[in-house]
C-alpha cells in the first residue's frame, strides 16, 4: 500500500515572533488562514486517504497538528520528544508502517514550501510510486528544477539517466547550501536541481539500508515501532543525522544494497522561511507595504507589516523598509535587511526572559 | 477659605496611542506609575485639604479621575460635557465655590507639566494667596522664568513692578506661541515669562469681571451653580474662549474693575506633551534608547520605546531613532522626527476604523 509521511519537524526562529517554540512556522496560518502543514496535508490527500497519511512532528506540537488536521486519525501523528534530524524521522516512520504493512511504499513530503502547480507534484510522486513498485530497490529523491541561483537550498548534482528508467537520474553529489558564486555555476551548468528533501521508497528497502549502514539506528527504530511506550528512552539516544548524509550519499556511492534515483520536480517552489519570502506572497499596497491583518500605513513604504493579534491595529507613520510584527504578547520591529539576525534577537530575549517569549 | 482648582481638560493626540479619547494625557501613568493629574493633586494637597480641591475635566474622564484620586469627594469633580476652553472652566469653578463660600480664594493650577521643585511652586502660590487676601481686587497670573526660547508656550510680557507689592508686575502683553526668532528675542530681553496658565484670585472678583465683560457667561455659570442638573442645556451654549483673551487682557488694559498682577514662578517646567519630551524624563540605556515597560533593544539606538501592554514584550533589532509604542490594542511605529504628524495618523485611523482606535 502507498503511504504519505509529512515531515513537519523543526521550529525555526526566522519568523519570530509569529513562530514560537510552541507554534513553529509550518503550523502558522500564513496562507489565506491555512498553515503550510494544512496545505501539505491537502496535497497529500491526492495521493492517499487520511488513514494512510502520517505526520512526524515535535511532540510539543502534536496537539496543534491534531486540531489543524481533524480528518487525521490521532495515532497517525508521530511526536518526536526531541529533534533528531531527518534520518530518524524517516526511519521511525518506515519501522512503524513496515510493522503493519510489509509492502508499505512511502512518499516523504515536506511542509516548508509553497508548491505550484499541485497537480505536477502529485503526478511526479505518482510516477515515483510506480517506479518504486517496479524497482523495489530504488530510493527516489526529488529534485526541483531551479529557477534562480538560490543560496538557501541544498542541491543535487544530477548524473546520467538510468538505463531503462526514463526521467530517473543517478546522483553525483549531494551539495550543501552553496555560496552565491557557486550557486550561479550550478544554475548555469544545468546539471543541478534543488534538493527537495522529498523521498519515495519501500519501507523495507530503507530499513535494509539502515541495517547495513547504521545498525544501531535500525535496531532502535524497530524496537520503537514494537514498543512505542519506550519512546522517551529510545528516541533521545538515536544518532542525529540527515537522510542525505547517512543514507542517500553512501548508497549512491555503492555502499548499500539499493539504487538512488533522482527525478525532476518541475514546479514553482517557494520558501516561506523568512519575512522577505513571506512578503512576496502577501498582498502589497501601492507604496509596496506587504501587510497581513489590521494595519494602517501612512507615508510609509516597503514595509512588511504582520498583525497576528486579533482586534488590534498596527499603525505606521513615515517609516520605510521595516518589518513590524505584532502578536498577542510581542511586538517585533527590525529592518528588512536585518531579518537574518532575528535568531540573535531571540537568543537575547531568551537570555533575559527565559522561555517566556521564546 | 483657600481652594485649589486643577484644570485637567483637553485630550491631545500627540501621545497616541498611549493617550486615547477615553484616556487623555494627564490621566496616563507616565511618571513612576503616577499620572500628571495625580502629581498635580499631590502638589495641591500642600495648599488645601482634599475637600477644598476641585478638578475640572471632561465628563467622559470623571470616572477615571475618581479612581486616580480616591481621597477626593466625588462632588469635587466638575465634568464638562464638552470642552469650552479655559474661561468657562474657571468661571464655572468660581460660581460653584462662591455659592457656598462668598470669600472663596482660588488657585487654578494645571496638570500638563512636570514641575520642580514642588516646594517653590507651593511657596509662590502661598505668596499669591496672601497677596489676593491683602488686595481683594487682584487677578494674579504666574509666569515661569524661561530657561530656553521655547516655541510651544505662550509668553507674558512683564511690565513695571507694582508699587507697594514687591515681586508683582504689570502685564504689558499676553503673547501667543511665538516663532523661533521671536522666542529668542523674548528670551534675550529678559522681560518675558512663559505663561503658566495658573491663576490666583477671589471667586467674587473673577465673577465681577465676567459680569462687566461677558454678562452672558456670568449669568450662565451662576445658573449652572444654582441648578447643576441643567448642565447639558447650559454648558454647550457657553462662549468658547480663553481666560487670557476674555479676562486677563481686557482687565490689564483697564476694561474691568480689577488689577492684573504677574508673579514669577522660578521652577523647572517641563512639558510632557509629546514623545520627544516624554523621552527626556525616561531612563535611557547606553545606546540612548529611552524605554518604559518590557523592552529588548539589540543593535538599536536613539529609540523611544514605550510598552504599556502588561505581560508583553517589544523587541527591536537594528533600528534607530524610532518611536515604538505598544498598548493593549495598538502598536504605533514612527520616526522621532515625525511625531508632530501623529495627529494626522490618528485622523487616518479614525477615517478607516471610526472611534475604535481613537
Interface residues (C-beta under 8 A of the other chain):
Chain A: X17 X294 X296 X298 X299 X307 X311 X312 X313 X314 X315 X316 X317 X318 X319 X322 X324 X326 X328 X329 X330 X331 X332 X333 X334 X335 X338 X341 X342 X344 X345 X348 X349 X352 X353 X357
Chain B: X17 X294 X296 X298 X299 X307 X311 X312 X313 X314 X315 X316 X317 X318 X319 X322 X324 X326 X328 X329 X330 X331 X332 X333 X334 X335 X338 X341 X342 X344 X345 X348 X349 X352 X353 X357
